[in-house]
Amino acid sequence: MFIGSRLREVREKKGYSQAKLGELTGVTKVSICGYELGHKTPSAEKLDMLATVLNITTDYLLGRDQVGEYVSEEGATYHYSISKEEIKIIRELRKRNSLYHKLITDPKRTFDLIELKLNK
C-alpha cells in the first residue's frame, strides 16, 4: 500500500515543492498532490522514479520499512531503513555490553574475529 504521507515528508525534507518533484519525475503537480493525499497511486514506473529522485527505497514509500531515517555525510543526504530482523539483532546485541562496546569501537575487527571463530 502506497503511503502518501511518507512521500510528502521526504519531499519536504529535500526542500522540493510539489511542482519541482513533478518536474523531476515527469508527472504533474496535481499528480504529486494526489499521491500525497492518497487520492491517486503511482504506477510501478512512477513509484520507482519517485524513490530514485528522492534517494529512498520503494519499500519505504510502500510502508514496508520498520524504521527510516536520514543521515548526512560529506555533503550528501541518505535515507536508511532497518528491517524487523535487524532490530531484533540490535536488541540482542545491546544485552551483551562487552560485545556491543567492541562492535561500536572497532566494528571491522570485531566482525573479523567473530567470522574467524565461526569458521573454525
C-alpha positions as CSV (number, residue, x, y, z in Angstrom):
1,M,0.0,0.0,0.0
2,F,1.4,3.4,-1.1
3,I,1.7,5.8,1.8
4,G,1.4,9.4,0.6
5,S,2.4,11.0,3.9
6,R,5.8,9.4,3.5
7,L,6.2,11.0,0.1
8,R,5.2,14.4,1.5
9,E,7.6,14.0,4.4
10,V,10.6,13.2,2.2
11,R,9.7,15.8,-0.4
12,E,9.6,18.5,2.2
13,K,12.8,17.3,3.9
14,K,14.5,17.5,0.5
15,G,13.1,21.1,0.0
16,Y,11.1,20.3,-3.1
17,S,7.8,21.8,-4.0
18,Q,5.2,19.5,-5.4
19,A,5.8,21.2,-8.8
20,K,9.5,20.6,-8.6
21,L,9.2,17.0,-7.7
22,G,6.7,16.6,-10.5
23,E,9.1,18.1,-12.9
24,L,11.9,15.8,-11.8
25,T,9.8,12.7,-12.1
26,G,7.8,13.6,-15.2
27,V,4.4,13.9,-13.6
28,T,2.2,16.9,-12.8
29,K,2.0,18.8,-9.6
30,V,-1.7,17.7,-9.4
31,S,-0.5,14.0,-9.5
32,I,2.1,14.6,-6.7
33,C,-0.7,16.2,-4.7
34,G,-3.0,13.3,-5.4
35,Y,-0.3,10.8,-4.3
36,E,0.4,12.7,-1.1
37,L,-3.3,12.9,-0.2
38,G,-4.0,9.2,-1.1
39,H,-6.4,10.0,-3.9
40,K,-4.0,8.6,-6.5
41,T,-1.5,5.7,-6.5
42,P,1.6,6.0,-8.7
43,S,2.3,3.3,-11.3
44,A,5.3,1.0,-10.6
45,E,7.4,3.0,-13.0
46,K,6.5,6.3,-11.3
47,L,7.0,4.8,-7.9
48,D,10.5,3.8,-8.9
49,M,11.2,7.2,-10.3
50,L,10.0,8.9,-7.1
51,A,12.2,6.7,-5.0
52,T,15.2,7.3,-7.3
53,V,14.8,11.1,-7.3
54,L,14.3,11.3,-3.5
55,N,17.1,8.8,-2.8
56,I,14.9,6.4,-0.8
57,T,13.6,2.9,-1.3
58,T,10.3,2.0,-2.9
59,D,9.7,-0.2,0.2
60,Y,9.7,3.0,2.3
61,L,7.0,4.6,0.1
62,L,5.0,1.4,0.3
63,G,5.2,1.3,4.1
64,R,7.3,-1.9,4.3
65,D,10.1,-0.4,6.3
66,Q,10.1,-0.6,10.0
67,V,12.3,2.4,10.7
68,G,13.5,5.1,8.3
69,E,15.9,8.0,9.0
70,Y,18.1,10.4,7.1
71,V,21.8,10.7,7.6
72,S,24.1,13.4,6.1
73,E,27.7,12.5,5.3
74,E,30.2,14.5,3.3
75,G,27.6,16.9,1.9
76,A,25.1,14.2,0.8
77,T,21.9,13.1,2.5
78,Y,21.0,9.4,2.5
79,H,17.9,7.5,3.6
80,Y,18.4,4.3,5.5
81,S,16.0,1.8,6.9
82,I,16.1,-1.2,9.3
83,S,14.1,-4.4,9.0
84,K,12.4,-6.1,11.9
85,E,15.0,-8.8,11.9
86,E,17.8,-6.2,12.1
87,I,16.0,-4.6,15.1
88,K,15.9,-8.0,16.9
89,I,19.7,-8.4,16.3
90,I,20.4,-5.0,17.7
91,R,18.3,-5.6,20.8
92,E,20.1,-8.9,21.5
93,L,23.4,-7.2,20.9
94,R,22.7,-4.5,23.4
95,K,22.1,-7.1,26.1
96,R,25.8,-8.1,25.7
97,N,27.6,-5.0,26.9
98,S,31.1,-6.2,26.2
99,L,30.4,-7.3,22.7
100,Y,28.3,-4.2,21.9
101,H,31.1,-1.9,23.1
102,K,33.7,-3.8,20.9
103,L,31.4,-3.6,17.9
104,I,30.9,0.1,18.4
105,T,34.6,1.0,18.9
106,D,36.0,-1.3,16.1
107,P,33.3,-3.0,14.1
108,K,35.5,-4.3,11.3
109,R,38.0,-6.0,13.7
110,T,35.2,-7.4,15.9
111,F,33.3,-8.9,12.9
112,D,36.6,-10.3,11.5
113,L,37.2,-12.1,14.9
114,I,33.6,-13.4,15.0
115,E,33.9,-14.7,11.5
116,L,37.2,-16.4,12.3
117,K,35.6,-18.1,15.3
118,L,32.6,-19.3,13.3
119,N,34.7,-20.7,10.5
120,K,36.8,-22.9,12.9
